[in-house]
């Protein structure tokens, strides 16, 4: 009898994981494009062209991010590697990348009249060598979490810094949202976890964003920490060892 050389078929659970992870990761740029298009139409209908160029740039940035994520997901699914993430590192301009990412989400924050304040000090690395697509997914997920739980007309801050001992490279996102109970903090990075039972109904989402953040950071040699106070908001800090996250 000849041996069966057919490749092992992925399990139903694995295929479901691939599907939901892929679906989740294209969601933010798609939402950014849709929201920017709707806002652009409203502004043009009013004869107001002041924000037209900014909204067009938001659409362009979100479409670029969507394409990068789509190409990566397609590659990994074809190689049957998802959700076993794999690095593809490139050298890129950090400030330009951050500006374009925030621009791509501009319409989503405008809908809730949330201001985004960015702080990047002069001594922060100009160029970084890292997986840009994964870094985009990480910050997308953390920012969407901040957006989801922030009341209207509040502020979300994005602060970048190098720790005093020069050992870690950090990006911190702070919101003025509902906050997370202390006993729930160890659970929020689990797949499909929601802090309360009504979160999906009220805010949407599948409870995958922070789990994906944790997995991607593990592959990149980084970590994420969280501080939170119920009724005041949360701060998520993404950390990379400088010897892993090269800069110049």
C-alpha positions, 0 to 999 in steps of 0.5 A: 500500500502506497503511503498517503502523501497528501498534506495534513489538512488544517483543523476546523478550529485552526481555519476558524482562527485564521478566518477571524484573525484575518477578518479582524485585521482588515476591519480598522482600515476598512472602517477608516476608508468608509468613515472618511468617504462619508465625511468627505461626502457630507463636507462636499454636499455642504460646499465645504472643501476645507477638509477635503484634502485631509480626508482624501489623504486619510482614505489614501493612507487607510487604503495603503495600510489595508493593502499591506495587511491584505498582502501579508494575510494572503501570503501567510494563509497561502503558506499555512502559517497564520496565526503563527506570525512571521517577521518581515523587517524593513527600515522605515521612517518612524515619524512618517509611518506614525503620521500616516497611521494616525491620518488613516484613522482621522475620520474614525476619531472625528466621528466621536469628536475625539482629539488625538495628541501626538508626542514624539521627542527629538531624541526618539529614533528617526529610522527603525528596523522592524516589521512595519505591517505588524507594528501597524496592526499593533497600534491600530488595535490599541488605538481602536480599543481607545476609540471604542471605550472613549466618550465623545469630545475627549482626548487620546494621546500617543506618546513615544519615548525611550526609557531612562536606562536606554534599554526600551523603546516605547509607544504609549496610548492613553485614553479617557475612557471607561477604564478596566477593573483591576481584576480583569486586567490579567484577562484582557489579552486572551482570545475573544475576551470582553470585559463585560458581557454587553461590550460586543452589543454596545461597541462591536468587535470580537475580543481579538484585538488585544490578543493579537497585539500580545501575540505580535509583540511576542514575535517582535521581541516586545511586550505590552503593559496596561494601567487603568482606573475605572471611570478615568481611562487606560494607558497601554504601553508597547515596549521593545528592547532597543537591541531588538528594535534597531534604530539610527 
